[in-house]
Amino acid sequence: MYYNTGKYIETLEYKNKISISVTAVYLTLEWGYIVVRYRK
């Protein structure tokens, strides 16, 4: 039971890290796109 809870929390943190990094990449790409558009 305790072990399962630990694994569950680990999985949640892992998914959280993935979504955070995906969001960061997405925002970076979006900002890059905006900057490029306004420079032209």
PQR file of N, CA, C, O and H, with PARSE charges and radii, in Angstrom:
ATOM      1  N   MET A   1       0.841  -1.200   0.000 -0.4000 1.5000
ATOM      2  CA  MET A   1       0.000   0.000   0.000 -0.0000 2.0000
ATOM      3  C   MET A   1       0.878   1.253   0.000  0.5500 1.7000
ATOM      4  O   MET A   1       0.731   2.133  -0.848 -0.5500 1.4000
ATOM      5  N   TYR A   2       1.779   1.311   0.954 -0.4000 1.5000
ATOM      6  CA  TYR A   2       2.652   2.486   1.049 -0.0000 2.0000
ATOM      7  C   TYR A   2       3.523   2.595  -0.203  0.5500 1.7000
ATOM      8  O   TYR A   2       3.744   3.683  -0.734 -0.5500 1.4000
ATOM      9  H   TYR A   2       1.899   0.596   1.643  0.4000 1.0000
ATOM     10  N   TYR A   3       4.009   1.438  -0.660 -0.4000 1.5000
ATOM     11  CA  TYR A   3       4.853   1.401  -1.861 -0.0000 2.0000
ATOM     12  C   TYR A   3       4.074   1.908  -3.073  0.5500 1.7000
ATOM     13  O   TYR A   3       4.592   2.683  -3.878 -0.5500 1.4000
ATOM     14  H   TYR A   3       3.829   0.554  -0.228  0.4000 1.0000
ATOM     15  N   ASN A   4       2.826   1.462  -3.190 -0.4000 1.5000
ATOM     16  CA  ASN A   4       1.987   1.887  -4.311 -0.0000 2.0000
ATOM     17  C   ASN A   4       1.772   3.395  -4.291  0.5500 1.7000
ATOM     18  O   ASN A   4       1.800   4.049  -5.333 -0.5500 1.4000
ATOM     19  H   ASN A   4       2.405   0.833  -2.536  0.4000 1.0000
ATOM     20  N   THR A   5       1.558   3.943  -3.092 -0.4000 1.5000
ATOM     21  CA  THR A   5       1.353   5.387  -2.976 -0.0000 2.0000
ATOM     22  C   THR A   5       2.594   6.123  -3.456  0.5500 1.7000
ATOM     23  O   THR A   5       2.497   7.124  -4.166 -0.5500 1.4000
ATOM     24  H   THR A   5       1.536   3.412  -2.245  0.4000 1.0000
ATOM     25  N   GLY A   6       3.759   5.623  -3.065 -0.4000 1.5000
ATOM     26  CA  GLY A   6       5.014   6.241  -3.492 -0.0000 2.0000
ATOM     27  C   GLY A   6       5.163   6.204  -4.999  0.5500 1.7000
ATOM     28  O   GLY A   6       5.557   7.195  -5.615 -0.5500 1.4000
ATOM     29  H   GLY A   6       3.838   4.810  -2.488  0.4000 1.0000
ATOM     30  N   LYS A   7       4.846   5.058  -5.596 -0.4000 1.5000
ATOM     31  CA  LYS A   7       4.937   4.920  -7.046 -0.0000 2.0000
ATOM     32  C   LYS A   7       3.959   5.874  -7.726  0.5500 1.7000
ATOM     33  O   LYS A   7       4.282   6.483  -8.746 -0.5500 1.4000
ATOM     34  H   LYS A   7       4.526   4.254  -5.095  0.4000 1.0000
ATOM     35  N   TYR A   8       2.762   5.999  -7.153 -0.4000 1.5000
ATOM     36  CA  TYR A   8       1.728   6.863  -7.717 -0.0000 2.0000
ATOM     37  C   TYR A   8       2.194   8.318  -7.719  0.5500 1.7000
ATOM     38  O   TYR A   8       2.046   9.029  -8.713 -0.5500 1.4000
ATOM     39  H   TYR A   8       2.500   5.505  -6.324  0.4000 1.0000
ATOM     40  N   ILE A   9       2.760   8.747  -6.587 -0.4000 1.5000
ATOM     41  CA  ILE A   9       3.251  10.124  -6.473 -0.0000 2.0000
ATOM     42  C   ILE A   9       4.396  10.344  -7.465  0.5500 1.7000
ATOM     43  O   ILE A   9       4.482  11.393  -8.102 -0.5500 1.4000
ATOM     44  H   ILE A   9       2.881   8.169  -5.780  0.4000 1.0000
ATOM     45  N   GLU A  10       5.279   9.340  -7.588 -0.4000 1.5000
ATOM     46  CA  GLU A  10       6.395   9.438  -8.534 -0.0000 2.0000
ATOM     47  C   GLU A  10       5.871   9.619  -9.949  0.5500 1.7000
ATOM     48  O   GLU A  10       6.369  10.451 -10.708 -0.5500 1.4000
ATOM     49  H   GLU A  10       5.210   8.487  -7.070  0.4000 1.0000
ATOM     50  N   THR A  11       4.860   8.830 -10.295 -0.4000 1.5000
ATOM     51  CA  THR A  11       4.275   8.907 -11.636 -0.0000 2.0000
ATOM     52  C   THR A  11       3.659  10.278 -11.871  0.5500 1.7000
ATOM     53  O   THR A  11       3.813  10.856 -12.947 -0.5500 1.4000
ATOM     54  H   THR A  11       4.455   8.154  -9.679  0.4000 1.0000
ATOM     55  N   LEU A  12       2.961  10.797 -10.864 -0.4000 1.5000
ATOM     56  CA  LEU A  12       2.344  12.119 -10.989 -0.0000 2.0000
ATOM     57  C   LEU A  12       3.411  13.175 -11.217  0.5500 1.7000
ATOM     58  O   LEU A  12       3.266  14.025 -12.096 -0.5500 1.4000
ATOM     59  H   LEU A  12       2.837  10.327  -9.990  0.4000 1.0000
ATOM     60  N   GLU A  13       4.488  13.129 -10.429 -0.4000 1.5000
ATOM     61  CA  GLU A  13       5.561  14.109 -10.569 -0.0000 2.0000
ATOM     62  C   GLU A  13       6.193  14.008 -11.946  0.5500 1.7000
ATOM     63  O   GLU A  13       6.521  15.019 -12.566 -0.5500 1.4000
ATOM     64  H   GLU A  13       4.606  12.439  -9.716  0.4000 1.0000
ATOM     65  N   TYR A  14       6.364  12.768 -12.422 -0.4000 1.5000
ATOM     66  CA  TYR A  14       6.969  12.540 -13.737 -0.0000 2.0000
ATOM     67  C   TYR A  14       6.103  13.154 -14.836  0.5500 1.7000
ATOM     68  O   TYR A  14       6.610  13.846 -15.720 -0.5500 1.4000
ATOM     69  H   TYR A  14       6.098  11.946 -11.918  0.4000 1.0000
ATOM     70  N   LYS A  15       4.798  12.899 -14.776 -0.4000 1.5000
ATOM     71  CA  LYS A  15       3.875  13.459 -15.768 -0.0000 2.0000
ATOM     72  C   LYS A  15       3.862  14.978 -15.674  0.5500 1.7000
ATOM     73  O   LYS A  15       3.789  15.671 -16.689 -0.5500 1.4000
ATOM     74  H   LYS A  15       4.387  12.337 -14.058  0.4000 1.0000
ATOM     75  N   ASN A  16       3.934  15.492 -14.443 -0.4000 1.5000
ATOM     76  CA  ASN A  16       3.942  16.928 -14.223 -0.0000 2.0000
ATOM     77  C   ASN A  16       5.156  17.560 -14.889  0.5500 1.7000
ATOM     78  O   ASN A  16       5.045  18.588 -15.557 -0.5500 1.4000
ATOM     79  H   ASN A  16       3.994  14.929 -13.619  0.4000 1.0000
ATOM     80  N   LYS A  17       6.325  16.930 -14.699 -0.4000 1.5000
ATOM     81  CA  LYS A  17       7.554  17.461 -15.298 -0.0000 2.0000
ATOM     82  C   LYS A  17       7.442  17.477 -16.808  0.5500 1.7000
ATOM     83  O   LYS A  17       7.872  18.431 -17.457 -0.5500 1.4000
ATOM     84  H   LYS A  17       6.415  16.095 -14.156  0.4000 1.0000
ATOM     85  N   ILE A  18       6.863  16.417 -17.374 -0.4000 1.5000
ATOM     86  CA  ILE A  18       6.712  16.335 -18.830 -0.0000 2.0000
ATOM     87  C   ILE A  18       5.811  17.464 -19.320  0.5500 1.7000
ATOM     88  O   ILE A  18       6.148  18.154 -20.281 -0.5500 1.4000
ATOM     89  H   ILE A  18       6.514  15.642 -16.847  0.4000 1.0000
ATOM     90  N   SER A  19       4.672  17.654 -18.665 -0.4000 1.5000
ATOM     91  CA  SER A  19       3.736  18.685 -19.124 -0.0000 2.0000
ATOM     92  C   SER A  19       4.340  20.073 -18.956  0.5500 1.7000
ATOM     93  O   SER A  19       4.105  20.956 -19.781 -0.5500 1.4000
ATOM     94  H   SER A  19       4.398  17.093 -17.883  0.4000 1.0000
ATOM     95  N   ILE A  20       5.124  20.274 -17.886 -0.4000 1.5000
ATOM     96  CA  ILE A  20       5.761  21.575 -17.675 -0.0000 2.0000
ATOM     97  C   ILE A  20       6.771  21.850 -18.785  0.5500 1.7000
ATOM     98  O   ILE A  20       6.816  22.953 -19.329 -0.5500 1.4000
ATOM     99  H   ILE A  20       5.315  19.556 -17.216  0.4000 1.0000
ATOM    100  N   SER A  21       7.589  20.833 -19.123 -0.4000 1.5000
ATOM    101  CA  SER A  21       8.596  21.049 -20.163 -0.0000 2.0000
ATOM    102  C   SER A  21       7.937  21.235 -21.523  0.5500 1.7000
ATOM    103  O   SER A  21       8.410  22.030 -22.335 -0.5500 1.4000
ATOM    104  H   SER A  21       7.553  19.937 -18.681  0.4000 1.0000
ATOM    105  N   VAL A  22       6.844  20.505 -21.780 -0.4000 1.5000
ATOM    106  CA  VAL A  22       6.127  20.666 -23.047 -0.0000 2.0000
ATOM    107  C   VAL A  22       5.558  22.074 -23.140  0.5500 1.7000
ATOM    108  O   VAL A  22       5.630  22.714 -24.190 -0.5500 1.4000
ATOM    109  H   VAL A  22       6.460  19.860 -21.119  0.4000 1.0000
ATOM    110  N   THR A  23       4.992  22.554 -22.034 -0.4000 1.5000
ATOM    111  CA  THR A  23       4.434  23.905 -22.011 -0.0000 2.0000
ATOM    112  C   THR A  23       5.530  24.937 -22.247  0.5500 1.7000
ATOM    113  O   THR A  23       5.331  25.898 -22.990 -0.5500 1.4000
ATOM    114  H   THR A  23       4.933  22.034 -21.182  0.4000 1.0000
ATOM    115  N   ALA A  24       6.692  24.736 -21.613 -0.4000 1.5000
ATOM    116  CA  ALA A  24       7.811  25.666 -21.771 -0.0000 2.0000
ATOM    117  C   ALA A  24       8.265  25.717 -23.227  0.5500 1.7000
ATOM    118  O   ALA A  24       8.499  26.793 -23.777 -0.5500 1.4000
ATOM    119  H   ALA A  24       6.853  23.955 -21.010  0.4000 1.0000
ATOM    120  N   VAL A  25       8.385  24.544 -23.843 -0.4000 1.5000
ATOM    121  CA  VAL A  25       8.803  24.484 -25.252 -0.0000 2.0000
ATOM    122  C   VAL A  25       7.766  25.178 -26.127  0.5500 1.7000
ATOM    123  O   VAL A  25       8.116  25.937 -27.031 -0.5500 1.4000
ATOM    124  H   VAL A  25       8.194  23.670 -23.396  0.4000 1.0000
ATOM    125  N   TYR A  26       6.503  24.920 -25.861 -0.4000 1.5000
ATOM    126  CA  TYR A  26       5.424  25.513 -26.648 -0.0000 2.0000
ATOM    127  C   TYR A  26       5.450  27.036 -26.545  0.5500 1.7000
ATOM    128  O   TYR A  26       5.335  27.736 -27.551 -0.5500 1.4000
ATOM    129  H   TYR A  26       6.219  24.303 -25.126  0.4000 1.0000
ATOM    130  N   LEU A  27       5.602  27.543 -25.317 -0.4000 1.5000
ATOM    131  CA  LEU A  27       5.638  28.990 -25.121 -0.0000 2.0000
ATOM    132  C   LEU A  27       6.845  29.599 -25.814  0.5500 1.7000
ATOM    133  O   LEU A  27       6.743  30.667 -26.417 -0.5500 1.4000
ATOM    134  H   LEU A  27       5.695  26.974 -24.500  0.4000 1.0000
ATOM    135  N   THR A  28       7.993  28.923 -25.730 -0.4000 1.5000
ATOM    136  CA  THR A  28       9.206  29.422 -26.381 -0.0000 2.0000
ATOM    137  C   THR A  28       8.995  29.520 -27.885  0.5500 1.7000
ATOM    138  O   THR A  28       9.351  30.520 -28.508 -0.5500 1.4000
ATOM    139  H   THR A  28       8.075  28.055 -25.240  0.4000 1.0000
ATOM    140  N   LEU A  29       8.409  28.465 -28.466 -0.4000 1.5000
ATOM    141  CA  LEU A  29       8.151  28.464 -29.909 -0.0000 2.0000
ATOM    142  C   LEU A  29       7.182  29.580 -30.278  0.5500 1.7000
ATOM    143  O   LEU A  29       7.367  30.274 -31.278 -0.5500 1.4000
ATOM    144  H   LEU A  29       8.120  27.653 -27.960  0.4000 1.0000
ATOM    145  N   GLU A  30       6.155  29.743 -29.463 -0.4000 1.5000
ATOM    146  CA  GLU A  30       5.147  30.763 -29.736 -0.0000 2.0000
ATOM    147  C   GLU A  30       5.777  32.152 -29.696  0.5500 1.7000
ATOM    148  O   GLU A  30       5.528  32.975 -30.577 -0.5500 1.4000
ATOM    149  H   GLU A  30       6.005  29.179 -28.651  0.4000 1.0000
ATOM    150  N   TRP A  31       6.596  32.414 -28.668 -0.4000 1.5000
ATOM    151  CA  TRP A  31       7.246  33.723 -28.562 -0.0000 2.0000
ATOM    152  C   TRP A  31       8.198  33.950 -29.724  0.5500 1.7000
ATOM    153  O   TRP A  31       8.269  35.049 -30.274 -0.5500 1.4000
ATOM    154  H   TRP A  31       6.798  31.745 -27.952  0.4000 1.0000
ATOM    155  N   GLY A  32       8.941  32.890 -30.100 -0.4000 1.5000
ATOM    156  CA  GLY A  32       9.854  33.004 -31.234 -0.0000 2.0000
ATOM    157  C   GLY A  32       9.085  33.359 -32.498  0.5500 1.7000
ATOM    158  O   GLY A  32       9.525  34.195 -33.288 -0.5500 1.4000
ATOM    159  H   GLY A  32       8.883  31.997 -29.653  0.4000 1.0000
ATOM    160  N   TYR A  33       7.947  32.728 -32.683 -0.4000 1.5000
ATOM    161  CA  TYR A  33       7.104  32.975 -33.855 -0.0000 2.0000
ATOM    162  C   TYR A  33       6.617  34.424 -33.876  0.5500 1.7000
ATOM    163  O   TYR A  33       6.643  35.083 -34.915 -0.5500 1.4000
ATOM    164  H   TYR A  33       7.590  32.049 -32.042  0.4000 1.0000
ATOM    165  N   ILE A  34       6.173  34.910 -32.717 -0.4000 1.5000
ATOM    166  CA  ILE A  34       5.680  36.291 -32.610 -0.0000 2.0000
ATOM    167  C   ILE A  34       6.806  37.276 -32.917  0.5500 1.7000
ATOM    168  O   ILE A  34       6.610  38.230 -33.670 -0.5500 1.4000
ATOM    169  H   ILE A  34       6.151  34.375 -31.872  0.4000 1.0000
ATOM    170  N   VAL A  35       7.978  37.047 -32.337 -0.4000 1.5000
ATOM    171  CA  VAL A  35       9.123  37.943 -32.550 -0.0000 2.0000
ATOM    172  C   VAL A  35       9.494  37.986 -34.025  0.5500 1.7000
ATOM    173  O   VAL A  35       9.732  39.059 -34.579 -0.5500 1.4000
ATOM    174  H   VAL A  35       8.136  36.272 -31.725  0.4000 1.0000
ATOM    175  N   VAL A  36       9.545  36.814 -34.661 -0.4000 1.5000
ATOM    176  CA  VAL A  36       9.899  36.748 -36.084 -0.0000 2.0000
ATOM    177  C   VAL A  36       8.863  37.484 -36.925  0.5500 1.7000
ATOM    178  O   VAL A  36       9.212  38.188 -37.872 -0.5500 1.4000
ATOM    179  H   VAL A  36       9.352  35.942 -34.211  0.4000 1.0000
ATOM    180  N   ARG A  37       7.601  37.321 -36.581 -0.4000 1.5000
ATOM    181  CA  ARG A  37       6.539  37.974 -37.353 -0.0000 2.0000
ATOM    182  C   ARG A  37       6.630  39.488 -37.253  0.5500 1.7000
ATOM    183  O   ARG A  37       6.460  40.189 -38.250 -0.5500 1.4000
ATOM    184  H   ARG A  37       7.318  36.749 -35.812  0.4000 1.0000
ATOM    185  N   TYR A  38       6.899  39.996 -36.055 -0.4000 1.5000
ATOM    186  CA  TYR A  38       6.920  41.449 -35.881 -0.0000 2.0000
ATOM    187  C   TYR A  38       8.206  42.080 -36.397  0.5500 1.7000
ATOM    188  O   TYR A  38       8.251  43.289 -36.628 -0.5500 1.4000
ATOM    189  H   TYR A  38       7.037  39.426 -35.245  0.4000 1.0000
ATOM    190  N   ARG A  39       9.251  41.280 -36.581 -0.4000 1.5000
ATOM    191  CA  ARG A  39      10.499  41.842 -37.098 -0.0000 2.0000
ATOM    192  C   ARG A  39      10.396  42.129 -38.588  0.5500 1.7000
ATOM    193  O   ARG A  39      11.018  43.066 -39.088 -0.5500 1.4000
ATOM    194  H   ARG A  39       9.214  40.298 -36.393  0.4000 1.0000
ATOM    195  N   LYS A  40       9.612  41.325 -39.297 -0.4000 1.5000
ATOM    196  CA  LYS A  40       9.524  41.487 -40.752 -0.0000 2.0000
ATOM    197  C   LYS A  40       8.758  42.743 -41.125  0.5500 1.7000
ATOM    198  O   LYS A  40       8.589  43.034 -42.309 -0.5500 1.4000
ATOM    199  H   LYS A  40       9.107  40.564 -38.891  0.4000 1.0000
TER
END
